[in-house]
């Protein structure tokens, strides 16, 4: 087929929907125009949805499921698009993170995703589902993405990973005491790797703590830098060094103020004894 664009399902949730729609259309042997006629849309509209340029509406997914005989698969996937599992900017960040030469992260309240055990991560997503913040399908998507991010750390050469955890990350019980015990053991194993540095920013830092929200900083293979920061409702990736450089400086200041890795591991070991 001429002028058939290659679709990358990992590019974005909209791209994944587009791939599924195209696959179902191909199974019926229909062109975009033929599917468009059956759905009551234009061929241009179908093309835009398949290529991730236009999000599918509820009306579109409902009609597509009926015409394509796909049960409610498209409607469920479209619903997750309208209630996204990930904050804006994060998928774009992850696409760079899995190839970064250096990763710097700071987290408050929760152990960072890259350092989480499967049980700890599952407890977090289960809690979000129970609160109605995300669906079960979105929880599965989050866990799958997290597994992909963690697996990327095992590449050769391994990226350098610098992690500063606010004391709240290791004091807050997630899941159960046994889940926390395994999680603290995981932090210890992480710190022992030759390509990692793990530090704790104790509560006593007070106003000397550089950040109040989670921050992720990447150094790419070409030595350029990217920053990603988020609040509860919004995420933002930044490439402009006018904004990234101050964050890098603040991160380095935080590393100086935080406990050394040796002191951090001793601190974590003391907490670990309380979960035995």
C-alpha positions as CSV (number, residue, x, y, z in Angstrom):
1,X,0.0,0.0,0.0
2,X,1.4,3.4,-1.0
3,X,2.1,6.2,1.5
4,X,1.4,3.9,4.5
5,X,2.9,5.5,7.6
6,X,4.7,3.4,10.1
7,X,3.0,3.7,13.5
8,X,4.9,3.4,16.8
9,X,2.5,2.3,19.6
10,X,5.0,3.3,22.3
11,X,5.0,7.0,21.1
12,X,1.8,7.9,23.0
13,X,-1.5,6.4,24.2
14,X,-3.2,8.0,21.1
15,X,-0.6,6.2,18.9
16,X,-1.5,2.9,20.6
17,X,-5.2,3.4,19.9
18,X,-4.3,4.2,16.3
19,X,-2.4,1.0,15.9
20,X,-5.3,-1.0,17.3
21,X,-7.8,0.7,15.0
22,X,-5.6,0.1,11.9
23,X,-5.1,-3.5,12.9
24,X,-8.8,-4.1,13.2
25,X,-9.5,-2.3,9.9
26,X,-6.8,-4.4,8.2
27,X,-8.4,-7.6,9.5
28,X,-11.5,-6.6,7.6
29,X,-9.6,-5.7,4.5
30,X,-11.0,-2.2,4.4
31,X,-9.4,1.0,3.3
32,X,-9.6,4.1,5.5
33,X,-12.3,5.5,3.2
34,X,-14.3,2.3,3.4
35,X,-14.2,2.3,7.2
36,X,-15.0,6.0,7.2
37,X,-18.1,5.4,5.1
38,X,-19.3,2.7,7.5
39,X,-18.7,5.0,10.5
40,X,-20.1,8.2,9.1
41,X,-16.7,10.0,9.1
42,X,-14.3,11.2,6.5
43,X,-11.2,9.3,5.4
44,X,-9.1,12.2,6.6
45,X,-10.7,11.7,10.1
46,X,-9.8,8.0,10.2
47,X,-6.3,8.8,9.1
48,X,-5.8,11.4,11.8
49,X,-7.1,9.0,14.5
50,X,-4.9,6.1,13.2
51,X,-1.8,8.4,13.2
52,X,-2.4,9.8,16.7
53,X,-3.2,13.3,15.5
54,X,-6.8,13.3,16.7
55,X,-8.1,11.7,19.9
56,X,-11.2,9.4,19.4
57,X,-14.4,10.6,20.9
58,X,-16.8,8.4,22.8
59,X,-19.2,8.4,19.8
60,X,-16.3,7.4,17.5
61,X,-15.2,4.5,19.6
62,X,-18.7,3.2,20.3
63,X,-19.5,3.1,16.5
64,X,-16.1,1.6,15.7
65,X,-16.6,-1.2,18.1
66,X,-20.0,-2.1,16.5
67,X,-18.8,-1.8,12.9
68,X,-15.5,-3.7,13.6
69,X,-17.0,-6.3,15.9
70,X,-14.5,-5.5,18.6
71,X,-16.8,-5.8,21.6
72,X,-16.0,-2.8,23.8
73,X,-12.2,-2.8,23.3
74,X,-12.0,0.4,21.5
75,X,-14.4,2.2,23.8
76,X,-12.4,1.0,26.9
77,X,-9.1,2.1,25.3
78,X,-10.6,5.4,24.2
79,X,-12.0,6.0,27.7
80,X,-8.5,5.6,29.1
81,X,-7.3,8.3,26.7
82,X,-9.9,10.7,27.9
83,X,-8.9,9.9,31.5
84,X,-5.1,9.5,31.0
85,X,-3.1,7.2,33.3
86,X,0.0,9.4,32.9
87,X,0.5,13.1,33.2
88,X,1.2,15.1,30.1
89,X,4.9,15.1,29.2
90,X,5.7,11.9,31.0
91,X,5.6,9.5,28.0
92,X,7.9,11.9,26.1
93,X,10.2,12.0,29.1
94,X,10.3,8.2,29.4
95,X,11.2,7.9,25.7
96,X,14.4,9.8,26.5
97,X,15.0,8.2,29.9
98,X,15.5,4.7,28.5
99,X,18.5,6.0,26.5
100,X,19.9,8.5,28.9
101,X,23.6,8.4,30.0
102,X,22.8,9.9,33.4
103,X,19.6,10.0,35.4
104,X,19.1,12.3,38.5
105,X,16.0,12.0,40.5
106,X,14.5,13.5,43.7
107,X,11.3,12.2,45.2
108,X,9.0,13.1,48.1
109,X,6.6,10.7,49.9
110,X,7.1,7.6,47.8
111,X,10.1,5.6,46.7
112,X,10.9,6.6,43.0
113,X,9.5,4.3,40.4
114,X,12.8,3.2,39.1
115,X,13.7,1.9,42.6
116,X,10.4,0.3,43.4
117,X,9.8,-3.5,44.0
118,X,6.8,-5.0,42.0
119,X,4.9,-5.4,45.3
120,X,5.4,-1.8,46.3
121,X,4.4,-0.5,42.8
122,X,1.3,-2.7,42.8
123,X,0.3,-1.4,46.2
124,X,0.4,2.1,44.9
125,X,-1.6,1.5,41.8
126,X,-4.1,-0.6,43.8
127,X,-4.7,2.3,46.1
128,X,-5.2,4.6,43.1
129,X,-7.8,2.2,41.7
130,X,-9.7,2.0,45.0
131,X,-9.8,5.8,45.2
132,X,-11.2,5.9,41.7
133,X,-8.2,8.0,40.5
134,X,-7.4,5.5,37.7
135,X,-9.0,2.4,36.2
136,X,-7.7,-1.1,36.5
137,X,-6.6,-0.9,32.8
138,X,-4.7,2.3,33.6
139,X,-3.1,0.6,36.6
140,X,-1.9,-2.2,34.3
141,X,-0.5,0.3,31.9
142,X,1.4,2.1,34.6
143,X,2.9,-1.1,35.9
144,X,3.9,-2.2,32.4
145,X,5.6,1.1,31.7
146,X,7.4,1.0,35.1
147,X,8.7,-2.5,34.3
148,X,10.0,-1.2,30.9
149,X,11.8,1.7,32.6
150,X,13.4,-0.5,35.2
151,X,14.5,-3.0,32.6
152,X,16.2,-0.2,30.7
153,X,18.6,0.3,33.6
154,X,20.2,-3.0,32.8
155,X,21.5,-1.9,29.4
156,X,25.2,-1.7,28.5
157,X,26.7,0.6,29.3
158,X,24.5,1.2,32.3
159,X,23.3,4.7,32.9
160,X,24.7,6.6,36.0
161,X,21.7,7.0,38.4
162,X,21.8,9.5,41.2
163,X,18.8,9.3,43.6
164,X,18.0,11.6,46.5
165,X,15.0,10.5,48.6
166,X,13.3,12.7,51.0
167,X,13.1,11.0,54.4
168,X,9.3,10.7,54.0
169,X,9.9,8.2,51.1
170,X,11.4,5.6,53.5
171,X,9.2,6.4,56.5
172,X,5.9,6.1,54.8
173,X,4.5,2.6,54.9
174,X,3.1,1.4,51.6
175,X,1.3,-1.9,51.3
176,X,2.4,-3.6,54.5
177,X,5.5,-3.9,56.8
178,X,6.7,-6.9,54.7
179,X,6.3,-4.9,51.5
180,X,8.3,-2.1,53.1
181,X,11.0,-4.5,54.3
182,X,11.5,-5.8,50.8
183,X,11.5,-2.3,49.4
184,X,14.2,-1.1,51.9
185,X,16.2,-4.2,50.9
186,X,15.8,-3.2,47.3
187,X,17.2,0.3,48.1
188,X,20.2,-1.3,49.7
189,X,20.8,-3.5,46.6
190,X,20.4,-0.4,44.4
191,X,23.0,1.5,46.4
192,X,25.6,-1.3,46.0
193,X,25.6,-1.1,42.2
194,X,28.7,0.5,40.7
195,X,26.7,2.9,38.6
196,X,24.4,4.4,41.3
197,X,24.4,6.8,44.2
198,X,21.6,6.8,46.8
199,X,21.2,9.6,49.4
200,X,18.6,10.5,51.9
201,X,17.5,14.1,52.5
202,X,16.6,14.1,56.2
203,X,13.7,16.1,57.6
204,X,16.2,18.3,59.5
205,X,17.3,19.9,56.2
206,X,14.2,22.1,56.5
207,X,14.4,25.1,54.2
208,X,17.7,23.9,52.9
209,X,16.0,21.2,50.8
210,X,16.1,22.5,47.2
211,X,12.9,21.0,45.9
212,X,9.3,20.6,47.2
213,X,8.1,18.5,44.3
214,X,9.5,15.4,42.5
215,X,12.2,16.2,39.9
216,X,13.8,14.1,37.2
217,X,16.9,15.3,35.3
218,X,18.5,13.5,32.3
219,X,21.9,13.8,30.7
220,X,21.5,12.5,27.1
221,X,24.2,10.8,25.1
222,X,25.0,14.0,23.3
223,X,25.5,15.7,26.8
224,X,22.3,17.8,26.4
225,X,20.0,18.0,29.4
226,X,16.3,17.5,30.0
227,X,14.2,18.2,33.1
228,X,10.8,16.8,34.1
229,X,8.8,18.0,37.1
230,X,5.3,17.4,38.1
231,X,2.6,18.2,40.6
232,X,-0.5,16.1,41.4
233,X,-2.3,17.2,38.3
234,X,0.4,18.4,35.8
235,X,3.7,17.3,34.4
236,X,6.1,19.3,32.3
237,X,9.2,18.4,30.4
238,X,11.8,21.1,29.8
239,X,14.7,21.2,27.4
240,X,15.6,24.9,27.5
241,X,18.8,25.3,29.4
242,X,17.7,28.6,30.8
243,X,15.3,26.6,32.9
244,X,17.2,23.3,33.2
245,X,20.5,24.7,34.4
246,X,19.0,26.2,37.6
247,X,17.4,22.8,38.4
248,X,20.8,21.1,37.9
249,X,22.4,23.6,40.2
250,X,19.7,23.1,42.8
251,X,20.1,19.3,42.5
252,X,23.9,19.5,43.1
253,X,23.2,21.7,46.2
254,X,20.8,19.1,47.4
255,X,23.3,16.3,47.1
256,X,25.8,18.3,49.2
257,X,23.2,18.9,51.9
258,X,21.8,15.3,52.0
259,X,23.4,12.5,53.9
260,X,26.3,10.7,52.3
261,X,25.5,7.3,50.8
262,X,27.2,5.5,53.7
263,X,25.1,7.5,56.2
264,X,22.0,7.1,54.1
265,X,22.3,3.3,54.1
266,X,22.9,3.2,57.8
267,X,19.8,5.3,58.2
268,X,17.8,3.0,56.0
269,X,19.2,-0.1,57.9
270,X,17.9,1.3,61.2
271,X,14.4,1.6,59.7
272,X,14.7,-1.8,58.2
273,X,15.2,-3.4,61.6
274,X,11.8,-1.9,62.6
275,X,10.1,-3.8,59.8
276,X,11.5,-7.2,60.7
